[in-house]
Amino acid sequence: MPPNEEWSIHGIWPTQNHTMGPFFCNESLHFDLAALEPLRAKLEVKWIDVHKGGKPHEFWKHEWEKHGTCAIDIEEVSNEKKYFQKGLDLIEKYDMKGVLAQAGLALNRSYDLQDYLAAVKKVLGTNAYVECVRNHLIDCNGIPEFPSNCKRSDKIIYPASPPELIAPPTVKQV
């Protein structure tokens, strides 16, 4: 698990002509956990599945097969190790906690959707997509529902840790 107040990687998703996909491009490129051994310690902290709580390698397998196999024509992500290393490089380069802090967004506060979008645009110079259901930001210029699936009138909480990792309240009987 990442420490509190850390962001994790969900994936690197190649796109064509500003659309979602392609997906599952090469069924002959099977996931090989051994290829990730040099990166495994970092991946277990930075590339976790906070939504399903499964074993990390199951999520890595899914991401490689669905997205990584579609990126192999790009030299810097042309194999499994390079694909996952690139994800680790990107999370270091684009420190979202730092990006949002630099734009004045603080943990455990609520902001309008436009505040998040403007923060990323101001600091990184790119457009982000905010998905409220999954609580993550992705760079998706031209993707359907851009820039968000969130209701424009709702405030969006910037949590200190992923909601799925927060323990439910306990009830004391008196």
C-alpha positions, 0 to 999 in steps of 0.5 A, a space after each residue: 500500500 502507498 503511504 497516506 497522502 501518496 498517489 498510485 499509478 493505475 496504468 498507461 493507456 495508449 490511445 489512437 486519435 483521441 479515443 479510448 483504446 485500442 485494447 488487448 492488442 497482442 494475445 501472444 505477449 503473455 504477462 511475465 512476472 519474472 520480467 518485473 522482478 527488478 521493479 517489483 518493490 517499487 511497483 508494490 508501493 506505486 502501482 497497486 490496485 486500490 479498488 479491488 484489493 487483489 494481489 498486485 501481480 493480478 492487476 499488473 497482468 491486466 494492465 499489461 494485457 489490456 494496454 501494454 500490448 498496444 504500446 509495443 511499437 513505441 520504443 520506450 515502452 516496447 516490452 513489459 519491463 519498459 512499460 512498467 518502468 515508464 509508469 514509475 518514471 511518470 509518477 515520479 515526474 508528475 507528482 500529483 500531490 505536489 501539483 495540486 499543492 502548488 496550485 493551492 489545493 489542500 488535502 481533505 478539502 472540497 473543490 469544484 471540478 474546475 479547480 482540479 482541472 485548472 490546477 493540472 493545466 496551470 502546473 503541468 500545462 496539460 488537460 486532465 480528466 477527473 473521474 469521480 467514481 474512481 477518484 483519479 486524474 488522467 491525461 485524456 485530451 479529446 476522450 468522451 466525457 472530457 473533462 469529467 464524468 462528475 456533476 459540475 455542481 458537486 464539490 469533489 473531496 480531495 481525500 488524504 488517502 483513497 476512500 477504499 483504504 479508510 476504515 469504516 466508522 465503528 459503532 460503540 454500544 453503551 
